[in-house]
């Protein structure tokens, strides 16, 4: 009887150990791809929306150029990746020009000559901001993420954050960057910093995401500071404002519709 009791207690102990391991596994650190997707959700609403993106270029601390864009974005139901229509608002010489990002295609439309031409996402738009930087993108749809550990990282407002460090590899050659390193806050999935690389391994630029404010139900970065990979005195700031949940008609996201687009 005593021996049987010992066996029962041992069996219960082993069962309890297995159960605790299962619970621990259920609360394990999320995968790198899940962390990246959660960070995408911080940057981008999961419904159609519009905002204003004001780009300001600085060289050696002095403003040298600026541009204002109105952006309308909507995720595709099948892929989850965004399609975006970008309308140039200012300066006056560019007002009315359009860019359309749909699928893997990026088109530029100039109402003066009524022609649309295909662009590269890597092509520079203003300062250190490329065409691919101003369209809405879910990184988890275009990149494979692997986790490179955790680090304490100083954010764009000089505060220390505990971050996941992820390494992102492009899934297709059409994306803006071959390789990205990104640091994401472990406590709230806010993106803190990114480094963008060419296929050669050359550092193209570094970006800091900062000034998080509540917009469309989430604390989102309202400013991205982009620093050149070689000349750190060449800086471009993207400021996001006028966030609004709105309908983005499918017709707006078709190349053939660009000549007929009228801003509301």
C-alpha positions in Angstrom: 0.0 0.0 0.0 2.8 2.3 0.9 4.6 1.6 -2.4 1.4 2.3 -4.3 1.0 5.6 -2.6 4.6 6.6 -3.5 3.9 5.7 -7.1 0.7 7.8 -7.1 2.5 10.8 -5.6 5.3 10.4 -8.2 2.8 10.2 -11.0 1.1 13.4 -9.7 4.4 15.2 -9.5 5.3 14.3 -13.0 1.8 15.4 -14.3 2.2 18.7 -12.5 5.6 19.3 -14.0 4.3 18.6 -17.5 1.3 20.9 -16.9 3.6 23.7 -15.8 5.8 23.3 -18.8 2.7 23.5 -21.1 1.6 26.8 -19.3 5.1 28.2 -19.7 5.1 27.3 -23.3 1.8 29.0 -23.8 3.2 32.2 -22.4 6.5 32.0 -24.3 8.0 34.9 -26.2 6.1 35.4 -29.5 7.9 34.6 -32.7 9.9 37.2 -34.6 7.2 37.3 -37.3 4.5 37.9 -34.7 6.5 40.7 -33.1 6.9 42.3 -36.5 3.2 42.0 -37.3 2.4 43.6 -33.9 4.7 46.5 -34.7 3.0 46.9 -38.1 -0.3 47.2 -36.2 1.1 50.1 -34.2 2.2 52.0 -37.3 -0.8 51.2 -39.5 -4.6 51.0 -38.7 -6.3 47.8 -39.8 -9.0 49.8 -41.8 -8.9 52.3 -44.6 -7.5 55.7 -43.5 -6.0 59.0 -44.6 -3.3 61.2 -43.3 -1.0 64.1 -44.2 2.7 63.4 -44.5 4.9 66.5 -44.3 8.6 65.9 -45.3 11.3 68.3 -44.3 14.9 68.0 -45.5 17.8 69.3 -43.4 21.5 69.6 -44.2 23.9 70.5 -41.4 20.9 71.5 -39.3 19.4 73.9 -41.9 16.1 73.3 -43.7 16.7 72.9 -47.4 13.5 71.5 -48.9 10.0 70.4 -47.9 7.0 68.6 -49.4 3.5 67.9 -48.2 1.6 64.7 -49.3 -2.0 63.6 -48.7 -2.0 59.8 -48.3 -5.0 57.4 -48.7 -4.4 53.8 -47.8 -6.4 50.6 -47.8 -5.3 47.0 -47.2 -6.0 44.3 -49.8 -8.4 41.7 -48.5 -6.4 38.8 -50.0 -2.8 39.7 -49.1 -3.2 42.1 -46.2 -0.7 44.4 -47.8 -1.7 48.1 -48.3 -2.5 49.9 -51.5 -1.9 53.7 -51.3 -2.8 56.8 -53.3 -0.5 59.7 -52.7 -1.5 63.2 -53.7 1.1 66.0 -53.8 -0.2 69.1 -52.0 2.8 71.3 -51.7 5.0 72.9 -53.0 2.8 74.5 -55.7 5.0 73.2 -58.5 4.1 69.6 -57.5 0.4 70.2 -56.4 -1.9 67.7 -58.1 0.7 65.1 -59.0 -0.1 61.6 -57.9 1.6 58.3 -56.9 -0.2 55.0 -56.8 1.2 52.0 -55.0 -0.9 48.9 -55.8 0.4 45.3 -55.5 4.1 45.5 -56.4 3.6 48.4 -58.8 4.3 52.1 -58.1 3.1 54.6 -60.6 3.6 58.4 -60.9 1.0 60.6 -62.7 1.6 64.2 -63.8 -1.7 66.0 -64.7 0.3 68.4 -66.9 1.2 65.9 -69.5 -1.5 63.3 -68.4 1.0 60.5 -68.5 1.7 57.8 -65.9 5.1 56.2 -65.6 6.3 53.4 -63.5 8.7 54.2 -60.6 11.0 52.3 -58.4 10.3 52.2 -54.6 14.0 52.8 -54.0 14.0 56.1 -56.0 14.6 59.1 -53.8 11.5 61.4 -53.3 12.9 64.1 -51.0 16.1 64.0 -49.0 16.5 60.6 -47.5 12.9 59.6 -48.0 12.3 57.3 -51.0 9.1 56.6 -52.8 8.8 53.4 -50.8 9.1 55.2 -47.5 6.0 57.3 -48.0 3.6 54.5 -49.0 1.9 52.5 -46.3 3.5 49.1 -45.9 3.1 46.1 -43.6 6.7 44.8 -43.2 5.5 41.4 -42.0 4.0 40.8 -45.5 7.2 41.6 -47.4 10.0 40.4 -45.1 11.0 37.2 -43.2 11.9 38.1 -39.6 14.4 36.4 -37.3 15.1 37.4 -33.8 18.5 38.6 -32.8 17.9 38.9 -29.1 17.0 41.7 -26.8 18.8 45.0 -26.3 18.5 48.2 -24.3 18.1 50.9 -27.0 18.0 54.7 -26.8 14.9 55.9 -28.7 14.5 59.1 -30.8 13.7 61.1 -27.7 16.8 59.8 -25.8 14.9 57.5 -23.5 16.1 53.9 -22.9 13.8 51.2 -24.1 14.1 47.4 -23.7 13.7 46.1 -27.3 13.5 43.0 -29.4 16.1 43.2 -32.2 14.8 41.6 -35.4 16.6 41.0 -38.7 14.4 41.2 -41.8 15.2 39.6 -45.1 13.3 40.6 -48.2 10.9 38.0 -49.6 10.8 39.5 -53.1 13.2 41.7 -55.0 10.5 44.4 -55.6 10.6 45.7 -52.0 12.4 48.9 -51.1 15.3 47.4 -49.1 17.1 44.1 -49.3 17.7 43.8 -45.5 16.4 45.7 -42.5 17.3 45.6 -38.8 14.5 46.8 -36.5 14.2 47.4 -32.8 10.8 47.0 -31.2 9.8 47.8 -27.7 9.2 44.6 -25.7 6.4 46.1 -23.6 4.1 47.6 -26.3 5.5 46.6 -29.7 6.3 50.2 -30.7 8.9 50.4 -33.4 11.9 52.4 -32.1 14.6 52.3 -34.6 15.4 50.7 -38.0 18.5 50.4 -40.2 18.1 49.9 -43.9 20.6 48.1 -46.1 21.4 47.6 -49.8 22.0 44.1 -51.2 25.7 44.8 -51.0 25.4 45.2 -47.2 25.9 49.0 -47.4 24.0 51.0 -44.7 21.6 53.3 -46.6 19.8 55.0 -43.8 18.8 54.9 -40.2 15.3 55.8 -39.0 13.9 56.7 -35.5 10.2 56.5 -34.8 9.1 59.0 -32.2 6.5 61.3 -30.7 3.9 58.6 -30.2 0.4 60.0 -29.9 -3.1 58.5 -29.8 -4.6 58.3 -33.3 -7.3 56.0 -34.6 -7.4 54.0 -31.4 -3.7 53.4 -30.9 -0.5 55.2 -29.8 1.3 55.7 -33.2 4.5 57.4 -34.2 3.8 60.8 -35.6 7.3 61.5 -36.6 10.0 59.5 -38.4 13.6 60.9 -38.5 15.7 59.5 -41.3 19.5 59.8 -41.3 21.7 59.2 -44.2 24.0 56.1 -43.9 27.1 58.0 -44.8 26.5 61.7 -44.0 24.8 62.0 -40.6 24.2 65.7 -41.1 21.8 64.9 -43.9 18.4 64.3 -42.2 14.8 64.1 -43.4 11.9 64.3 -41.0 8.5 62.9 -41.9 5.6 64.3 -39.8 2.2 62.6 -39.8 -1.0 64.5 -39.0 -4.7 64.7 -39.8 -5.3 61.0 -39.2 -8.8 60.0 -40.2 -10.7 56.8 -40.7 -12.3 57.1 -44.1 -13.5 55.2 -47.2 -10.9 54.7 -49.9 -12.8 53.7 -53.0 -11.3 50.8 -55.0 -11.5 53.0 -58.1 -8.9 55.4 -56.6 -6.4 52.6 -56.5 -6.5 51.8 -60.2 -3.9 53.2 -62.6 -6.6 54.0 -65.2 -8.5 56.2 -62.8 -5.6 58.5 -62.0 -6.5 61.1 -64.7 -10.0 61.3 -63.3 -9.1 61.6 -59.6 -10.5 64.6 -57.8 -9.6 65.3 -54.2 -12.5 65.6 -51.8 
